[in-house]
Amino acid sequence: MDFVLTIIMCGFIDGQTTCMRPHTFEDKYKDAYSCILDGYTKSHDKIVEIGREEVNLYNIYLKFGCNENKSNKTAIPSKQFK
């Protein structure tokens, strides 16, 4: 089962939370554990890239999740019951 990582960047300004569109990475992970570890790493790297001044000015934070990759799954036809 493959997992994909999605990160959302948000800011809290004047009592309002605003979030950008989610970004899903193309990387595939063999399990939730490895996806979550990379989520923390990518989130850390992005906060460092943005920098202290911008993070503090806009109260930027990141949230992420790891979900099963369903892009390569085939649908199972539903059975009709009589």
PyMOL Python script that loads the backbone (N, CA, C, O; Angstrom):
from pymol import cmd

cmd.read_pdbstr("""\
ATOM      1  N   MET A   1       0.842  -1.165   0.000  1.00  0.00           N
ATOM      2  CA  MET A   1       0.000   0.000   0.000  1.00  0.00           C
ATOM      3  C   MET A   1       0.894   1.237   0.000  1.00  0.00           C
ATOM      4  O   MET A   1       1.751   1.381   0.871  1.00  0.00           O
ATOM      5  N   ASP A   2       0.701   2.124  -0.964  1.00  0.00           N
ATOM      6  CA  ASP A   2       1.465   3.366  -1.058  1.00  0.00           C
ATOM      7  C   ASP A   2       0.748   4.494  -0.328  1.00  0.00           C
ATOM      8  O   ASP A   2      -0.479   4.517  -0.232  1.00  0.00           O
ATOM      9  N   PHE A   3       1.547   5.428   0.183  1.00  0.00           N
ATOM     10  CA  PHE A   3       1.008   6.621   0.821  1.00  0.00           C
ATOM     11  C   PHE A   3       1.556   7.850   0.119  1.00  0.00           C
ATOM     12  O   PHE A   3       2.650   7.820  -0.443  1.00  0.00           O
ATOM     13  N   VAL A   4       0.786   8.930   0.155  1.00  0.00           N
ATOM     14  CA  VAL A   4       1.219  10.209  -0.397  1.00  0.00           C
ATOM     15  C   VAL A   4       1.128  11.267   0.702  1.00  0.00           C
ATOM     16  O   VAL A   4       0.298  11.184   1.607  1.00  0.00           O
ATOM     17  N   LEU A   5       2.006  12.260   0.594  1.00  0.00           N
ATOM     18  CA  LEU A   5       2.104  13.336   1.575  1.00  0.00           C
ATOM     19  C   LEU A   5       1.463  14.599   1.022  1.00  0.00           C
ATOM     20  O   LEU A   5       1.757  15.021  -0.096  1.00  0.00           O
ATOM     21  N   THR A   6       0.586  15.195   1.817  1.00  0.00           N
ATOM     22  CA  THR A   6      -0.041  16.464   1.462  1.00  0.00           C
ATOM     23  C   THR A   6       0.233  17.466   2.576  1.00  0.00           C
ATOM     24  O   THR A   6       0.012  17.182   3.753  1.00  0.00           O
ATOM     25  N   ILE A   7       0.723  18.654   2.184  1.00  0.00           N
ATOM     26  CA  ILE A   7       1.026  19.713   3.149  1.00  0.00           C
ATOM     27  C   ILE A   7       0.171  20.934   2.823  1.00  0.00           C
ATOM     28  O   ILE A   7      -0.033  21.276   1.658  1.00  0.00           O
ATOM     29  N   ILE A   8      -0.324  21.582   3.877  1.00  0.00           N
ATOM     30  CA  ILE A   8      -1.100  22.814   3.743  1.00  0.00           C
ATOM     31  C   ILE A   8      -0.407  23.892   4.575  1.00  0.00           C
ATOM     32  O   ILE A   8      -0.077  23.669   5.740  1.00  0.00           O
ATOM     33  N   MET A   9      -0.186  25.077   3.961  1.00  0.00           N
ATOM     34  CA  MET A   9       0.423  26.197   4.675  1.00  0.00           C
ATOM     35  C   MET A   9      -0.678  27.186   5.043  1.00  0.00           C
ATOM     36  O   MET A   9      -1.483  27.574   4.196  1.00  0.00           O
ATOM     37  N   CYS A  10      -0.707  27.588   6.305  1.00  0.00           N
ATOM     38  CA  CYS A  10      -1.713  28.513   6.808  1.00  0.00           C
ATOM     39  C   CYS A  10      -1.047  29.668   7.536  1.00  0.00           C
ATOM     40  O   CYS A  10       0.106  29.579   7.959  1.00  0.00           O
ATOM     41  N   GLY A  11      -1.792  30.742   7.670  1.00  0.00           N
ATOM     42  CA  GLY A  11      -1.360  31.889   8.448  1.00  0.00           C
ATOM     43  C   GLY A  11      -2.532  32.397   9.269  1.00  0.00           C
ATOM     44  O   GLY A  11      -3.690  32.204   8.898  1.00  0.00           O
ATOM     45  N   PHE A  12      -2.234  33.040  10.373  1.00  0.00           N
ATOM     46  CA  PHE A  12      -3.262  33.573  11.256  1.00  0.00           C
ATOM     47  C   PHE A  12      -3.029  35.066  11.392  1.00  0.00           C
ATOM     48  O   PHE A  12      -2.105  35.497  12.082  1.00  0.00           O
ATOM     49  N   ILE A  13      -3.875  35.864  10.726  1.00  0.00           N
ATOM     50  CA  ILE A  13      -3.703  37.316  10.698  1.00  0.00           C
ATOM     51  C   ILE A  13      -5.019  37.984  11.069  1.00  0.00           C
ATOM     52  O   ILE A  13      -6.077  37.626  10.550  1.00  0.00           O
ATOM     53  N   ASP A  14      -4.945  38.955  11.969  1.00  0.00           N
ATOM     54  CA  ASP A  14      -6.129  39.714  12.384  1.00  0.00           C
ATOM     55  C   ASP A  14      -7.293  38.811  12.770  1.00  0.00           C
ATOM     56  O   ASP A  14      -8.439  39.068  12.401  1.00  0.00           O
ATOM     57  N   GLY A  15      -6.992  37.762  13.506  1.00  0.00           N
ATOM     58  CA  GLY A  15      -8.039  36.864  13.983  1.00  0.00           C
ATOM     59  C   GLY A  15      -8.610  35.926  12.933  1.00  0.00           C
ATOM     60  O   GLY A  15      -9.589  35.227  13.197  1.00  0.00           O
ATOM     61  N   GLN A  16      -8.017  35.900  11.754  1.00  0.00           N
ATOM     62  CA  GLN A  16      -8.515  35.049  10.670  1.00  0.00           C
ATOM     63  C   GLN A  16      -7.439  34.054  10.237  1.00  0.00           C
ATOM     64  O   GLN A  16      -6.279  34.420  10.045  1.00  0.00           O
ATOM     65  N   THR A  17      -7.833  32.817  10.090  1.00  0.00           N
ATOM     66  CA  THR A  17      -6.929  31.813   9.545  1.00  0.00           C
ATOM     67  C   THR A  17      -7.163  31.713   8.040  1.00  0.00           C
ATOM     68  O   THR A  17      -8.296  31.565   7.583  1.00  0.00           O
ATOM     69  N   THR A  18      -6.091  31.793   7.293  1.00  0.00           N
ATOM     70  CA  THR A  18      -6.153  31.645   5.847  1.00  0.00           C
ATOM     71  C   THR A  18      -5.159  30.564   5.447  1.00  0.00           C
ATOM     72  O   THR A  18      -4.006  30.574   5.879  1.00  0.00           O
ATOM     73  N   CYS A  19      -5.616  29.637   4.619  1.00  0.00           N
ATOM     74  CA  CYS A  19      -4.746  28.549   4.175  1.00  0.00           C
ATOM     75  C   CYS A  19      -4.634  28.551   2.658  1.00  0.00           C
ATOM     76  O   CYS A  19      -5.583  28.870   1.942  1.00  0.00           O
ATOM     77  N   MET A  20      -3.445  28.186   2.190  1.00  0.00           N
ATOM     78  CA  MET A  20      -3.229  28.015   0.763  1.00  0.00           C
ATOM     79  C   MET A  20      -3.816  26.674   0.340  1.00  0.00           C
ATOM     80  O   MET A  20      -4.200  25.857   1.177  1.00  0.00           O
ATOM     81  N   ARG A  21      -3.877  26.464  -0.960  1.00  0.00           N
ATOM     82  CA  ARG A  21      -4.351  25.177  -1.470  1.00  0.00           C
ATOM     83  C   ARG A  21      -3.382  24.079  -1.040  1.00  0.00           C
ATOM     84  O   ARG A  21      -2.175  24.314  -0.973  1.00  0.00           O
ATOM     85  N   PRO A  22      -3.888  22.899  -0.753  1.00  0.00           N
ATOM     86  CA  PRO A  22      -3.005  21.787  -0.368  1.00  0.00           C
ATOM     87  C   PRO A  22      -2.038  21.434  -1.493  1.00  0.00           C
ATOM     88  O   PRO A  22      -2.369  21.527  -2.675  1.00  0.00           O
ATOM     89  N   HIS A  23      -0.846  21.030  -1.096  1.00  0.00           N
ATOM     90  CA  HIS A  23       0.149  20.573  -2.065  1.00  0.00           C
ATOM     91  C   HIS A  23       0.434  19.097  -1.789  1.00  0.00           C
ATOM     92  O   HIS A  23       0.894  18.740  -0.705  1.00  0.00           O
ATOM     93  N   THR A  24       0.159  18.247  -2.775  1.00  0.00           N
ATOM     94  CA  THR A  24       0.445  16.818  -2.652  1.00  0.00           C
ATOM     95  C   THR A  24       1.716  16.512  -3.442  1.00  0.00           C
ATOM     96  O   THR A  24       1.818  16.819  -4.630  1.00  0.00           O
ATOM     97  N   PHE A  25       2.667  15.909  -2.764  1.00  0.00           N
ATOM     98  CA  PHE A  25       3.941  15.560  -3.384  1.00  0.00           C
ATOM     99  C   PHE A  25       3.784  14.319  -4.258  1.00  0.00           C
ATOM    100  O   PHE A  25       2.908  13.487  -4.019  1.00  0.00           O
ATOM    101  N   GLU A  26       4.627  14.206  -5.255  1.00  0.00           N
ATOM    102  CA  GLU A  26       4.582  13.046  -6.154  1.00  0.00           C
ATOM    103  C   GLU A  26       5.240  11.813  -5.546  1.00  0.00           C
ATOM    104  O   GLU A  26       5.008  10.695  -6.008  1.00  0.00           O
ATOM    105  N   ASP A  27       6.060  12.008  -4.513  1.00  0.00           N
ATOM    106  CA  ASP A  27       6.731  10.879  -3.869  1.00  0.00           C
ATOM    107  C   ASP A  27       5.699   9.892  -3.338  1.00  0.00           C
ATOM    108  O   ASP A  27       4.632  10.287  -2.868  1.00  0.00           O
ATOM    109  N   LYS A  28       6.022   8.631  -3.416  1.00  0.00           N
ATOM    110  CA  LYS A  28       5.181   7.572  -2.859  1.00  0.00           C
ATOM    111  C   LYS A  28       5.957   6.921  -1.718  1.00  0.00           C
ATOM    112  O   LYS A  28       7.165   6.710  -1.819  1.00  0.00           O
ATOM    113  N   TYR A  29       5.262   6.611  -0.650  1.00  0.00           N
ATOM    114  CA  TYR A  29       5.879   6.019   0.538  1.00  0.00           C
ATOM    115  C   TYR A  29       5.307   4.625   0.753  1.00  0.00           C
ATOM    116  O   TYR A  29       4.128   4.380   0.496  1.00  0.00           O
ATOM    117  N   LYS A  30       6.145   3.721   1.221  1.00  0.00           N
ATOM    118  CA  LYS A  30       5.715   2.334   1.389  1.00  0.00           C
ATOM    119  C   LYS A  30       4.804   2.143   2.591  1.00  0.00           C
ATOM    120  O   LYS A  30       4.052   1.171   2.662  1.00  0.00           O
ATOM    121  N   ASP A  31       4.876   3.091   3.550  1.00  0.00           N
ATOM    122  CA  ASP A  31       4.018   2.992   4.729  1.00  0.00           C
ATOM    123  C   ASP A  31       3.797   4.376   5.339  1.00  0.00           C
ATOM    124  O   ASP A  31       4.468   5.343   4.982  1.00  0.00           O
ATOM    125  N   ALA A  32       2.848   4.447   6.261  1.00  0.00           N
ATOM    126  CA  ALA A  32       2.508   5.719   6.904  1.00  0.00           C
ATOM    127  C   ALA A  32       3.701   6.273   7.690  1.00  0.00           C
ATOM    128  O   ALA A  32       3.930   7.483   7.705  1.00  0.00           O
ATOM    129  N   TYR A  33       4.447   5.401   8.332  1.00  0.00           N
ATOM    130  CA  TYR A  33       5.588   5.820   9.154  1.00  0.00           C
ATOM    131  C   TYR A  33       6.592   6.642   8.356  1.00  0.00           C
ATOM    132  O   TYR A  33       6.974   7.733   8.780  1.00  0.00           O
ATOM    133  N   SER A  34       7.025   6.129   7.203  1.00  0.00           N
ATOM    134  CA  SER A  34       8.018   6.845   6.406  1.00  0.00           C
ATOM    135  C   SER A  34       7.437   8.135   5.830  1.00  0.00           C
ATOM    136  O   SER A  34       8.156   9.123   5.682  1.00  0.00           O
ATOM    137  N   CYS A  35       6.159   8.135   5.508  1.00  0.00           N
ATOM    138  CA  CYS A  35       5.509   9.342   5.009  1.00  0.00           C
ATOM    139  C   CYS A  35       5.463  10.423   6.093  1.00  0.00           C
ATOM    140  O   CYS A  35       5.763  11.588   5.830  1.00  0.00           O
ATOM    141  N   ILE A  36       5.091  10.033   7.290  1.00  0.00           N
ATOM    142  CA  ILE A  36       5.008  10.993   8.399  1.00  0.00           C
ATOM    143  C   ILE A  36       6.377  11.575   8.720  1.00  0.00           C
ATOM    144  O   ILE A  36       6.502  12.782   8.928  1.00  0.00           O
ATOM    145  N   LEU A  37       7.399  10.736   8.762  1.00  0.00           N
ATOM    146  CA  LEU A  37       8.753  11.252   9.025  1.00  0.00           C
ATOM    147  C   LEU A  37       9.155  12.282   7.974  1.00  0.00           C
ATOM    148  O   LEU A  37       9.725  13.319   8.312  1.00  0.00           O
ATOM    149  N   ASP A  38       8.864  12.006   6.703  1.00  0.00           N
ATOM    150  CA  ASP A  38       9.210  12.949   5.652  1.00  0.00           C
ATOM    151  C   ASP A  38       8.347  14.205   5.737  1.00  0.00           C
ATOM    152  O   ASP A  38       8.796  15.295   5.382  1.00  0.00           O
ATOM    153  N   GLY A  39       7.110  14.053   6.208  1.00  0.00           N
ATOM    154  CA  GLY A  39       6.242  15.218   6.411  1.00  0.00           C
ATOM    155  C   GLY A  39       6.839  16.191   7.409  1.00  0.00           C
ATOM    156  O   GLY A  39       6.812  17.402   7.190  1.00  0.00           O
ATOM    157  N   TYR A  40       7.377  15.675   8.501  1.00  0.00           N
ATOM    158  CA  TYR A  40       8.038  16.539   9.485  1.00  0.00           C
ATOM    159  C   TYR A  40       9.288  17.191   8.895  1.00  0.00           C
ATOM    160  O   TYR A  40       9.547  18.371   9.134  1.00  0.00           O
ATOM    161  N   THR A  41      10.051  16.433   8.135  1.00  0.00           N
ATOM    162  CA  THR A  41      11.268  16.969   7.522  1.00  0.00           C
ATOM    163  C   THR A  41      10.935  18.066   6.515  1.00  0.00           C
ATOM    164  O   THR A  41      11.539  19.138   6.544  1.00  0.00           O
ATOM    165  N   LYS A  42       9.978  17.804   5.624  1.00  0.00           N
ATOM    166  CA  LYS A  42       9.602  18.799   4.613  1.00  0.00           C
ATOM    167  C   LYS A  42       8.988  20.038   5.263  1.00  0.00           C
ATOM    168  O   LYS A  42       9.240  21.156   4.815  1.00  0.00           O
ATOM    169  N   SER A  43       8.190  19.854   6.307  1.00  0.00           N
ATOM    170  CA  SER A  43       7.598  20.990   7.016  1.00  0.00           C
ATOM    171  C   SER A  43       8.685  21.840   7.666  1.00  0.00           C
ATOM    172  O   SER A  43       8.657  23.067   7.578  1.00  0.00           O
ATOM    173  N   HIS A  44       9.629  21.192   8.308  1.00  0.00           N
ATOM    174  CA  HIS A  44      10.755  21.909   8.935  1.00  0.00           C
ATOM    175  C   HIS A  44      11.530  22.698   7.896  1.00  0.00           C
ATOM    176  O   HIS A  44      11.820  23.878   8.089  1.00  0.00           O
ATOM    177  N   ASP A  45      11.866  22.035   6.785  1.00  0.00           N
ATOM    178  CA  ASP A  45      12.649  22.693   5.733  1.00  0.00           C
ATOM    179  C   ASP A  45      11.914  23.904   5.162  1.00  0.00           C
ATOM    180  O   ASP A  45      12.541  24.923   4.870  1.00  0.00           O
ATOM    181  N   LYS A  46      10.601  23.807   4.999  1.00  0.00           N
ATOM    182  CA  LYS A  46       9.819  24.907   4.443  1.00  0.00           C
ATOM    183  C   LYS A  46       9.768  26.093   5.413  1.00  0.00           C
ATOM    184  O   LYS A  46       9.879  27.243   4.988  1.00  0.00           O
ATOM    185  N   ILE A  47       9.604  25.825   6.693  1.00  0.00           N
ATOM    186  CA  ILE A  47       9.588  26.907   7.691  1.00  0.00           C
ATOM    187  C   ILE A  47      10.937  27.608   7.714  1.00  0.00           C
ATOM    188  O   ILE A  47      10.987  28.836   7.795  1.00  0.00           O
ATOM    189  N   VAL A  48      12.020  26.866   7.644  1.00  0.00           N
ATOM    190  CA  VAL A  48      13.361  27.459   7.605  1.00  0.00           C
ATOM    191  C   VAL A  48      13.512  28.291   6.335  1.00  0.00           C
ATOM    192  O   VAL A  48      14.069  29.388   6.382  1.00  0.00           O
ATOM    193  N   GLU A  49      13.022  27.784   5.196  1.00  0.00           N
ATOM    194  CA  GLU A  49      13.101  28.511   3.929  1.00  0.00           C
ATOM    195  C   GLU A  49      12.320  29.832   3.993  1.00  0.00           C
ATOM    196  O   GLU A  49      12.796  30.857   3.506  1.00  0.00           O
ATOM    197  N   ILE A  50      11.148  29.807   4.582  1.00  0.00           N
ATOM    198  CA  ILE A  50      10.323  31.016   4.695  1.00  0.00           C
ATOM    199  C   ILE A  50      11.018  32.047   5.582  1.00  0.00           C
ATOM    200  O   ILE A  50      11.032  33.239   5.273  1.00  0.00           O
ATOM    201  N   GLY A  51      11.582  31.581   6.671  1.00  0.00           N
ATOM    202  CA  GLY A  51      12.348  32.463   7.548  1.00  0.00           C
ATOM    203  C   GLY A  51      11.568  32.984   8.741  1.00  0.00           C
ATOM    204  O   GLY A  51      10.341  33.083   8.721  1.00  0.00           O
ATOM    205  N   ARG A  52      12.313  33.310   9.768  1.00  0.00           N
ATOM    206  CA  ARG A  52      11.756  33.754  11.043  1.00  0.00           C
ATOM    207  C   ARG A  52      10.858  34.982  10.888  1.00  0.00           C
ATOM    208  O   ARG A  52       9.768  35.030  11.458  1.00  0.00           O
ATOM    209  N   GLU A  53      11.315  35.973  10.117  1.00  0.00           N
ATOM    210  CA  GLU A  53      10.570  37.228  10.002  1.00  0.00           C
ATOM    211  C   GLU A  53       9.170  37.003   9.408  1.00  0.00           C
ATOM    212  O   GLU A  53       8.175  37.482   9.952  1.00  0.00           O
ATOM    213  N   GLU A  54       9.108  36.278   8.297  1.00  0.00           N
ATOM    214  CA  GLU A  54       7.817  36.031   7.649  1.00  0.00           C
ATOM    215  C   GLU A  54       6.921  35.129   8.506  1.00  0.00           C
ATOM    216  O   GLU A  54       5.721  35.375   8.626  1.00  0.00           O
ATOM    217  N   VAL A  55       7.503  34.096   9.092  1.00  0.00           N
ATOM    218  CA  VAL A  55       6.728  33.194   9.941  1.00  0.00           C
ATOM    219  C   VAL A  55       6.111  33.971  11.097  1.00  0.00           C
ATOM    220  O   VAL A  55       4.931  33.795  11.404  1.00  0.00           O
ATOM    221  N   ASN A  56       6.897  34.826  11.738  1.00  0.00           N
ATOM    222  CA  ASN A  56       6.380  35.604  12.862  1.00  0.00           C
ATOM    223  C   ASN A  56       5.388  36.680  12.420  1.00  0.00           C
ATOM    224  O   ASN A  56       4.403  36.932  13.115  1.00  0.00           O
ATOM    225  N   LEU A  57       5.630  37.309  11.288  1.00  0.00           N
ATOM    226  CA  LEU A  57       4.755  38.364  10.798  1.00  0.00           C
ATOM    227  C   LEU A  57       3.362  37.832  10.457  1.00  0.00           C
ATOM    228  O   LEU A  57       2.353  38.458  10.782  1.00  0.00           O
ATOM    229  N   TYR A  58       3.318  36.678   9.802  1.00  0.00           N
ATOM    230  CA  TYR A  58       2.039  36.122   9.339  1.00  0.00           C
ATOM    231  C   TYR A  58       1.576  34.904  10.144  1.00  0.00           C
ATOM    232  O   TYR A  58       0.598  34.254   9.777  1.00  0.00           O
ATOM    233  N   ASN A  59       2.276  34.596  11.239  1.00  0.00           N
ATOM    234  CA  ASN A  59       1.936  33.439  12.078  1.00  0.00           C
ATOM    235  C   ASN A  59       1.743  32.188  11.215  1.00  0.00           C
ATOM    236  O   ASN A  59       0.740  31.484  11.331  1.00  0.00           O
ATOM    237  N   ILE A  60       2.706  31.934  10.366  1.00  0.00           N
ATOM    238  CA  ILE A  60       2.621  30.817   9.424  1.00  0.00           C
ATOM    239  C   ILE A  60       2.827  29.494  10.147  1.00  0.00           C
ATOM    240  O   ILE A  60       3.705  29.353  10.999  1.00  0.00           O
ATOM    241  N   TYR A  61       2.005  28.551   9.787  1.00  0.00           N
ATOM    242  CA  TYR A  61       2.196  27.184  10.270  1.00  0.00           C
ATOM    243  C   TYR A  61       1.829  26.218   9.156  1.00  0.00           C
ATOM    244  O   TYR A  61       1.079  26.551   8.238  1.00  0.00           O
ATOM    245  N   LEU A  62       2.370  25.025   9.258  1.00  0.00           N
ATOM    246  CA  LEU A  62       2.118  23.987   8.265  1.00  0.00           C
ATOM    247  C   LEU A  62       1.427  22.822   8.935  1.00  0.00           C
ATOM    248  O   LEU A  62       1.704  22.490  10.087  1.00  0.00           O
ATOM    249  N   LYS A  63       0.533  22.212   8.200  1.00  0.00           N
ATOM    250  CA  LYS A  63      -0.058  20.959   8.668  1.00  0.00           C
ATOM    251  C   LYS A  63       0.024  19.968   7.519  1.00  0.00           C
ATOM    252  O   LYS A  63      -0.011  20.352   6.350  1.00  0.00           O
ATOM    253  N   PHE A  64       0.132  18.701   7.858  1.00  0.00           N
ATOM    254  CA  PHE A  64       0.283  17.701   6.810  1.00  0.00           C
ATOM    255  C   PHE A  64      -0.429  16.423   7.186  1.00  0.00           C
ATOM    256  O   PHE A  64      -0.761  16.181   8.346  1.00  0.00           O
ATOM    257  N   GLY A  65      -0.652  15.620   6.176  1.00  0.00           N
ATOM    258  CA  GLY A  65      -1.253  14.317   6.388  1.00  0.00           C
ATOM    259  C   GLY A  65      -0.724  13.330   5.364  1.00  0.00           C
ATOM    260  O   GLY A  65      -0.270  13.710   4.285  1.00  0.00           O
ATOM    261  N   CYS A  66      -0.791  12.074   5.718  1.00  0.00           N
ATOM    262  CA  CYS A  66      -0.384  10.990   4.840  1.00  0.00           C
ATOM    263  C   CYS A  66      -1.590  10.111   4.592  1.00  0.00           C
ATOM    264  O   CYS A  66      -2.197   9.575   5.519  1.00  0.00           O
ATOM    265  N   ASN A  67      -1.919   9.977   3.335  1.00  0.00           N
ATOM    266  CA  ASN A  67      -3.100   9.204   2.969  1.00  0.00           C
ATOM    267  C   ASN A  67      -2.736   8.120   1.971  1.00  0.00           C
ATOM    268  O   ASN A  67      -1.763   8.227   1.224  1.00  0.00           O
ATOM    269  N   GLU A  68      -3.544   7.080   1.982  1.00  0.00           N
ATOM    270  CA  GLU A  68      -3.337   5.998   1.037  1.00  0.00           C
ATOM    271  C   GLU A  68      -3.472   6.542  -0.378  1.00  0.00           C
ATOM    272  O   GLU A  68      -4.402   7.289  -0.681  1.00  0.00           O
ATOM    273  N   ASN A  69      -2.545   6.166  -1.231  1.00  0.00           N
ATOM    274  CA  ASN A  69      -2.570   6.584  -2.636  1.00  0.00           C
ATOM    275  C   ASN A  69      -3.626   5.766  -3.366  1.00  0.00           C
ATOM    276  O   ASN A  69      -3.470   4.561  -3.563  1.00  0.00           O
ATOM    277  N   LYS A  70      -4.696   6.431  -3.761  1.00  0.00           N
ATOM    278  CA  LYS A  70      -5.783   5.729  -4.440  1.00  0.00           C
ATOM    279  C   LYS A  70      -5.794   5.998  -5.930  1.00  0.00           C
ATOM    280  O   LYS A  70      -6.722   5.587  -6.626  1.00  0.00           O
ATOM    281  N   SER A  71      -4.771   6.687  -6.432  1.00  0.00           N
ATOM    282  CA  SER A  71      -4.755   7.050  -7.848  1.00  0.00           C
ATOM    283  C   SER A  71      -4.564   5.848  -8.772  1.00  0.00           C
ATOM    284  O   SER A  71      -4.943   5.903  -9.942  1.00  0.00           O
ATOM    285  N   ASN A  72      -3.989   4.778  -8.267  1.00  0.00           N
ATOM    286  CA  ASN A  72      -3.760   3.616  -9.125  1.00  0.00           C
ATOM    287  C   ASN A  72      -4.664   2.438  -8.768  1.00  0.00           C
ATOM    288  O   ASN A  72      -4.401   1.307  -9.177  1.00  0.00           O
ATOM    289  N   LYS A  73      -5.714   2.696  -8.017  1.00  0.00           N
ATOM    290  CA  LYS A  73      -6.651   1.641  -7.643  1.00  0.00           C
ATOM    291  C   LYS A  73      -7.762   1.551  -8.677  1.00  0.00           C
ATOM    292  O   LYS A  73      -8.185   2.556  -9.247  1.00  0.00           O
ATOM    293  N   THR A  74      -8.211   0.366  -8.901  1.00  0.00           N
ATOM    294  CA  THR A  74      -9.343   0.195  -9.804  1.00  0.00           C
ATOM    295  C   THR A  74     -10.600  -0.007  -8.964  1.00  0.00           C
ATOM    296  O   THR A  74     -10.573  -0.652  -7.916  1.00  0.00           O
ATOM    297  N   ALA A  75     -11.667   0.543  -9.438  1.00  0.00           N
ATOM    298  CA  ALA A  75     -12.927   0.426  -8.725  1.00  0.00           C
ATOM    299  C   ALA A  75     -13.454  -0.998  -8.829  1.00  0.00           C
ATOM    300  O   ALA A  75     -13.314  -1.651  -9.863  1.00  0.00           O
ATOM    301  N   ILE A  76     -14.046  -1.455  -7.777  1.00  0.00           N
ATOM    302  CA  ILE A  76     -14.677  -2.771  -7.771  1.00  0.00           C
ATOM    303  C   ILE A  76     -16.145  -2.554  -8.117  1.00  0.00           C
ATOM    304  O   ILE A  76     -16.835  -1.786  -7.446  1.00  0.00           O
ATOM    305  N   PRO A  77     -16.621  -3.219  -9.151  1.00  0.00           N
ATOM    306  CA  PRO A  77     -18.018  -3.002  -9.522  1.00  0.00           C
ATOM    307  C   PRO A  77     -18.935  -3.414  -8.387  1.00  0.00           C
ATOM    308  O   PRO A  77     -18.709  -4.430  -7.731  1.00  0.00           O
ATOM    309  N   SER A  78     -19.960  -2.630  -8.162  1.00  0.00           N
ATOM    310  CA  SER A  78     -20.896  -2.946  -7.093  1.00  0.00           C
ATOM    311  C   SER A  78     -21.804  -4.094  -7.537  1.00  0.00           C
ATOM    312  O   SER A  78     -22.142  -4.228  -8.713  1.00  0.00           O
ATOM    313  N   LYS A  79     -22.171  -4.883  -6.593  1.00  0.00           N
ATOM    314  CA  LYS A  79     -23.083  -6.007  -6.868  1.00  0.00           C
ATOM    315  C   LYS A  79     -24.500  -5.548  -6.573  1.00  0.00           C
ATOM    316  O   LYS A  79     -24.753  -4.844  -5.596  1.00  0.00           O
ATOM    317  N   GLN A  80     -25.379  -5.942  -7.401  1.00  0.00           N
ATOM    318  CA  GLN A  80     -26.774  -5.603  -7.165  1.00  0.00           C
ATOM    319  C   GLN A  80     -27.441  -6.763  -6.443  1.00  0.00           C
ATOM    320  O   GLN A  80     -27.278  -7.929  -6.805  1.00  0.00           O
ATOM    321  N   PHE A  81     -28.188  -6.411  -5.425  1.00  0.00           N
ATOM    322  CA  PHE A  81     -28.893  -7.427  -4.654  1.00  0.00           C
ATOM    323  C   PHE A  81     -30.365  -7.416  -5.034  1.00  0.00           C
ATOM    324  O   PHE A  81     -30.948  -6.362  -5.290  1.00  0.00           O
ATOM    325  N   LYS A  82     -30.946  -8.588  -5.066  1.00  0.00           N
ATOM    326  CA  LYS A  82     -32.386  -8.706  -5.378  1.00  0.00           C
ATOM    327  C   LYS A  82     -33.180  -8.969  -4.148  1.00  0.00           C
ATOM    328  O   LYS A  82     -34.403  -9.097  -4.218  1.00  0.00           O
TER     329      LYS A  82
END
""", "prot")
cmd.dss("prot")
cmd.show_as("cartoon", "prot")
cmd.util.cbc("prot")
cmd.orient("prot")
